[in-house]
Amino acid sequence: MSSSDRFERLREQTSAEHTDSTAPTLLAVVALAISLFVLSPLVWLFLRAGEIAVPRAIELLTSQTTVEVTLNTLVLVVGVTTASVVVGVPLAILTAQTDLPFRRFWTITSALPLVVPSYIGAFAFVSAFGPRGALAGLLAPLGVEQLPTVYGLHGAVLVLTLFTYPYVFLTTRAALLSFDGTVVEAARSLNHTRWEAFKRVTLPQIAPGIAAGALLVALYTLSDFGTPAIMQYDVFTRMIYNEFGARRLDYASVLSMLLLVMALGILAVESRLNAGRDGAYVSRGSRQPGQIRLGRWKVPALAFCAGIASLCLVLPIAILLRWLVRSGTGYVGGGFAFEFAYAWNSVGLAAAAAAISVLAALPVAYLSARSDTGLASLPERATYVGYAVPGVVLGLALVYLGLAYVPFLYQSVVLLVFAYVVRFLPQAVGTTESSILQVDPSYIEAARSLGYDPISAFRQVVLPLVAPGLAAGAALVFLTTMKELPATLMLRPTGFETFVTYIWLVQGAGYYGQAAVPALILVGVSGLSMLVILRREGSS
């Protein structure tokens, strides 16, 4: 080998080593920049809250209204979470461990209420049980002139429970199906009754699953805006939106900080449970516990399942169809004709949010999946903070940002899409990271040995393999963006309507019938998101 050849080989080797050391650093920088970009709205919220004078902040924090709203929110969260456990756990046991007839059917109907946005469920319950509602119309000929009000705390607890209990149902059922049933059989062989075996063996095993679902319910209840607003029950989200509408931004920011602290507190509890969940309800064997014979309890069990499904699925769909076919005041006219431009606006926003989320998720997920250090997973964890921030708080933070620093973006589509990306980026990160973890790292090494640089090796080898995960993440972001309500109401350009803003507009004006078509489409869209979730679970 000539000296010139040796020099050329040495130069190529040096160049490759330099590229190998630069690529991870560049990836980390990009992922960190994305995570900081996602967290930036919260910085503006803290800055705005910091502008409030200390005496004024103390006055707002200790006001009677703040105390009442705090208590209302805590009561609602505790009430919905407790009721969801009461409904979700028995349904999980019935569909997983008993001889309930048509168990597959009841499993699907018990999970499907997740496809109904809770604010549409609230519309349906007000239309059915509210003043001049369907039930009042049926009972009027029988001399019943007035029904108990559906508004207030009990109405909000009822509606939120019916459309969030599937979180508890799904996590508890997964726990029941994954632990080794031979342990229960061993307890039964020691003369324990079925109830004692459940209490001493099964319940401790599935408790983390119940707790995980309950925390999801608590987080959803804390951040939900539509249902408390429709049920006229004052909680943080409703008050923040009202204060924002009244331009009392200092009070809105104080309430937002309190709500954020509560949300992060729930996240911290969830994180601790996850940390201690290793081995708690993962599969330890292939044997399932013996099936519980319901006997004379079979009919009550069927009635329980049918009653829940009727309230969660049959009633909302029936009310929406009733709106669709009825005519008269409140069902047609009112100057609220639906325009197909609203559908295109929703689809365009959701598509943009999905595309940007996938692009942003790729470096964050790749860094987290391919590094063993805790620091490398920080950008991935940071993206989940945005997901935990209630939409109304995120909307307020971006209003501050737009008004104070980028007025040309205030009430623009760009800022609205940014809000969606901040809220739903973790969905794309999660699916992408799962796909990357399934790709053997040796594939990249093989491509590098063939002379590909890191970017070419990733594009030629990894990208085609993780494409299904990227598509699933894009689908989830697209579908959830279509349903997002509070941030859309606060950030949309003036006169720019979407499905959800149009539904909110006609509901507020009392023209429920006009909401039938977009509400049915949203329920269908939500159903597609459930299919995506079920398909991913099935493939895993």
N, C-alpha and C positions, 0 to 999 in steps of 0.2 A: 504494500500500500504506500502510495506516494505521500509526501508530507502535506500536499494540498488536500488530498482525500481525508487524511486524518484531521486536518483543521476543519474541513467542512462537517465531518461527523461530530466533532466536538462542539461546533457552533450549533448544530441541530439539537444535540443533547442538552446543551445549556438553555436553548430557547424553549425546549419542551418542559424542562424543570421549572423555568421561570413561569411558563403558562400554567403549569400544575399548581404552583404556589399562589398565583394571582387569582385564578378562578374562584376558589372558595372564599377568598377575601372579598372579591367583587360581589359574589352571591350574598355574603353576610351584609355587606353595605346596602345592597338593594333591598333585602328583606327588612333590615332595620329602618330604612327610609320609608318603606311602605307602612310598617307598624306605627312609626311616628306620625305619618300622614293620617292614619286612621284615628289615632288618639288626639289629634290636634283640636277637634271640636270641643273636647272636654277642657282643654287649656283655656279656650276663649270663655267657657262658662265660669271657670275659676277666676279668670281675670275680671269678668263682669261682677261676680260676687264680691271680689276684693275691692271694687270701687265703692261699695256701700259703706258708709260710715259705721263705726262700731256701735255707737248708741242706737242708730237706726236698725242695724242688723239684730241687736239684742231685742229691740222692741218688736220686730217682725217675728223673731223666733219664739218669743214668749207670749205673743198675742193669743187671745182666746180662739180665734179662727184657726191659727196654726195648730194649737193643741187639739181642737176638735177634729181637724182634718187628719192629724197624725193618728188619733184614736180610731177614727172611722176607717182609715186605711188598714191599721193593724187588725181591727175586728173583721174587716172584709177578708183579709188574707188568711187569718186563722180560721174563719168560718168556711171559706171555700176549700181550703186545704183539708180541714177535718172532714167535711162532707164528701170530698173527692175520695178520701181514703175509705170512708164508709160505703161508698158506691163501688169504687174500683176494685177493692180487695175481694169482696164476695163474688163479683163477676169473674175475676181472674181464677178464683178457686173453682167456681162452678164450671168454667170452660176448660180448665186444665186437669182437674182431679176427680171429677164426678162422672156419673153416667147420665148426665143431662142430655135429653134428646136434641138432635140437631146442633151438637156442640160447635161444629165448624161455622154454621150459620150465625150462631150467637157470638162467636169470637169476632167475626167480621162486623156485625152490627154494633158490637161494643166498642170497636176501635174507630168506626166511621164518623162519630160525632166530631172528630178532629178536623174533618173536611169542611165543617160549617163554621165560617168566621163568627166569633162570638157576638159581634155587633149585629150581624144578620139574624142570629138566634134571638137577640134582644128585641129586634124589630118584630119578629114573629110572635114572641110572647106578649108584647104590648098589643099587637093586633088581635091576638087570640083572647087574652085575659084582661086587657085594659078597658077603660071606659068606652062604651059603644063598640066593643070588640065582638068577635065572633061568638064567644060564650055568652056574653050579655045579650046578644041578639037571640040566641037559642032559648035562654031562660026567661026572657021578657014575657012571652005568652003565658008562662006558668006563674006570673005574678012576682018574679024576682026582679026588683027594680035596681038593686045596687049590689055589686060584688066587692069583696075586699080588694084594696088597691094592690096592684102588682109592682108599683114603684117603691123605691126605698131599699133598705139593707136586705130584706128577705128576698126581694125580686132579684137584686144583683147577685146574691149568694146562689139562688136557684139557677139562674141562667149561666153564671160562670162555672158552677159545679157541673152542670149537664154537658158543657162543651170543653171542659178541661180534665174531667176524671179519667179519660183514656190515657193520660200520661201515667197515672198510678196503675191503671189496668195493664198497660203494656209492660211496664217494668216489673210489676209483681208477677205477671204471667210468665215472663222470661225467667224470673228467678225460680218459680215453681217448676218449670220444665227443665231447668238445668242442674238441679241438685240431685244427689244420688238417693233414690227411693229406698235402697236397702237399709238406710239408717232408720227410716220410719218403721220398716218391717221389724227391725231389731227391737225398737221400742215397743211395738205391739206384742212381740214375743215375750216381753217382760211384764205382760199383763196390764200395760197402759191402755186406757180407752182411746178411741179415735181422737177425742178432744184433747186428752192429756198429751198424746203423741204430737198433735199439731202444736200445742202450746209450748212443749218442751223441746221439740226437735225442729219442726217445720218453721215455726214463726221466727226463731233466731236466725235461721238460714236466709229467709226471704225478707227480713227486716231492712237490710240495705237497699233492696229493690223497691220496697214500699217507700223508704225515705227518699230515694232518688226521684221517684215519680212525684212525691209530695213537694219536694223542693222545686221541681219544674212547674208544678201548679202554682206554688207561692210566687215564683218569679213572674209567671204569666199574669197572675192576678194583680201583682204590684204594678206592672207596666201597662195593663190594659186601660185603654181610654174610652173606647166606644160604649161598652156595656154600662159602666157607672154613669156615663153622661146620659145615656138613654133612660136609665132607671132613676135618674135624678138623685143620685147619691154622691155626696161630696167626698171625693178622695183626692190624693195629690194630683193625679193626672188631669182630672176635670178642673180642679182649681188652677193649675198651672195654665191650662188652655184658656180659661176665663180671664185670668190676670193678664195673659199675653194679649187677648182680644181687647182688654180695657187699657192697654199700654201701661200697666203698672209693672214694668219689667224688673224693678228691684225685688218686689215681693215674689214674682215668678221665679227669679233666679234663686232666692232663698229656699223656696219650696222645692225647686229642682235639685239643689244640693242635698236637702234632706232625703228626697226620693232616691237620689243616687247613692247615698250612704246606705240606705236600707237595701237597695239592690245589690250593692257590693257585699253587704253583710250576708245576704242569702247565698251569693256566689262563694264566699269564704267557707260557709258551712258545707256547701256542695263539694268544694275542693277538698276539704278535710275528709268528707265521707268517701270521696273517690280514692284518696290516699290510703284509707284503711280498708278499702273494699277488696284488695287482692285476695282471691281465694274465698271470698264471702259467698258468692253465688255463681261461681263458674262451675262448669260441668266436672264432676268427679267420677262419673260412672255412667254406664249406658242404661241401667235399670231404672225404670220409673216406679214411683210408689203405687201401691195397689189402688185401684179405682174405688172411690167412695160411692156406695149405693145410696141414692137419695130416698128411696122408698116412698113414704107418704109425703115427703117434702118435695117430691118432683113437681107437682102442680104449682105450689107456691114459688118454687124456683123459676119455673117457666113464666109465671105471672110477673115476677120481679124483672127478668130479662126483657120480657115484652113491654112492660111499663116504661123501663128506661129507654128502650129503642123507640117507643112511640113518642115520648117527650123530646128526644134528641134528634130524631130523623123524620118520623112521619109528620109531626106537627109543623116543623119549619117548612118542609117541602110542600105540604098541603096549603099552608098559608101563602107561600109564594105563588103556587098555581092558582089559588083563589084570587090573588091580586091580578094575576095575568088575565083571567077570563072575566072578571067583574067589570062593570061600567058604572059611571055615576061620579058624584063629587068625591074627590080623594083618590080616584082611580084613573081618570083621564083628565087631560087639559091642565089648566093652571100655569100655562106658559113654561112647562118643564119637559117639553118633548125631548126624548132621547135622540142623540145624534151619534152616528157611527164614528165621527171624529173622536169621541170620547174613548171608544174602544181602541182606535189606532194610537191615541196618546198613551193609554195604559200599556199596550203592547210595545210601543217604541221605548218607553221608559224602562220597562222590565227587560227588554232585550239589551239595551245599553248597559244597565246595571249588571246583567249576567255576564256580558262579554268582558267588561272591565274587572269584575270580581274574579273571573277565571284567570285573566292575565296577572292580576295582583297576587292571586293565591299561589301561583306556580312557584316562584322563588321562595316564598315563605314556607310552603309545604315541603319543598325539596330540601331546604336547609334543615328543617326540623326532622325530616325522615332520615337524612343521611349523616347526622351528627349525633354523637353521644353526650355532648356537653350540655349542661343546663342552660348556659348562655345562648346556645344556638336555638333553643326552644322558646326563648323570650319573645321574639317577634310573633311566633304563632300564638302564644298565650295573650299577647297584647291585642291581637285582633278580636279575641273573645270578649274583651271589655266593651267594645262597641256593641256587640250583640246583647250584652246585659243591660246596656243603657236604654231606658224606656224611650220609645219613639218621640214622645212629647218633649222630653229633656233634650234629646239630640236635635230636634227641630228648633228648640229655643236657642241652643248653643250656636247653631248655624245661622240663625237670625242675627245674633250678636256679631258673629264673624262677618256676615254680609253687610250689615249696616255700618260697622266700625272700620273695616279694613278693605273690603272688596265690594263697594256699593254697586259696581257694574254687574256683579253676580247675584245680588239680592233678588229673590223671587225669579230666578232663572232656572232653566232646565238643568244646567250644569250643576248647580248647587243641590238640586233635588236628587239627581243621579248620585252625586257624592254621598248624600245621606243614605241612600239605599246601599251603596257599597260598604259604608261603615257598618250599617246594621247587619247585613247579610253575608259579608265576606267570610265569616267562619264556616258557613255552610260549604262554600267552595273549597276552603282550606282543608276541611275535614275529609271530604270525598277525594280530593287530590292526594293528600298525604296517605290515605289508605291505599290508593292505587300505586303510589311510588314505593311503599313498603313491600308490595308484592313483586317488585322488579328486582331480580338478582343483581347486586352491584357488580358481579364479575362480568356482566354484559358490557358495562362501560369500560372496564379494564381491557376486555377483548377488543373493543372498538379502538381504544387508544393505542393498543399494540399494533393495530393495522394502520396507524398514522393519522387517525382523526384527532383534531383538536377537541377540547372539552365541549365546546358549544356544538360542534358538528356531531360528536358522539351522542350528546343528549338529544339533538334533533332527529338523528337517524335511528337511534336505538330506543331511548326512553319514551320520547313523546308518543310514538304510535302505541306503545303498551299502556300508557296512562290516559290515553284519549277517552276511553269509556268513563273513567272517574271524572275527568274534566267535564264531559257532557252531562253526567249526573249532577255535578255541582252547579253547572250553568242552569240546568232545569230547576233545581231547588231554588236558586236565587231568583230566577224568572218568576216562578209560581208564587213565592212568598212576597215578592215585590208587588205583584198584581193586587195583593190584599192589604198592603200597608196603608194605614189610615192617618194617624196623627201627624207624622212628618210631612205627608203629602198635603194635608190641609194647611199646614203652617208655611210650607216652602214653595208651593206651586206658583207659577206665574199667574198674575191676575187674568181671569177669564179662561184659564187653561184647566179644563175639566177632565177627569178620568172616571173610570168605573166607580171607585170608592167615593170620590168627591161628589159625583152626581147622586149616588145613593144617599149620602149624608145630606145633600141639599134638599132632595125631595122628601126625605124622612122628616127633616126639620120643618118643612112647609106643610106636612100632613098629607102629602100626595103619595101614600105608600104604594099605590098601584103602579106608579111610574118606576118604582124600584124593582119591579118583578123581573124584568129581562136581565138587567146587569147583575142582580143578586143571584139568579139562577146560573148565570155564566160563571160568577165567582165561586159558587159552590162546586160547579163542574171543574173549574181550574184547581180548586183545593183538592178535589178528588184525584186529579192527576198527580198532585204532589204526594198524596198518600200512596199511589201506585209506584212512584219512584222510590219512596221509602221502603215499601214492601218488597220491591224487586231487589233493592240493595241488600235487604236482610236475607232474602231468599238466596241470593248469589253468595253471600258470606257464609 
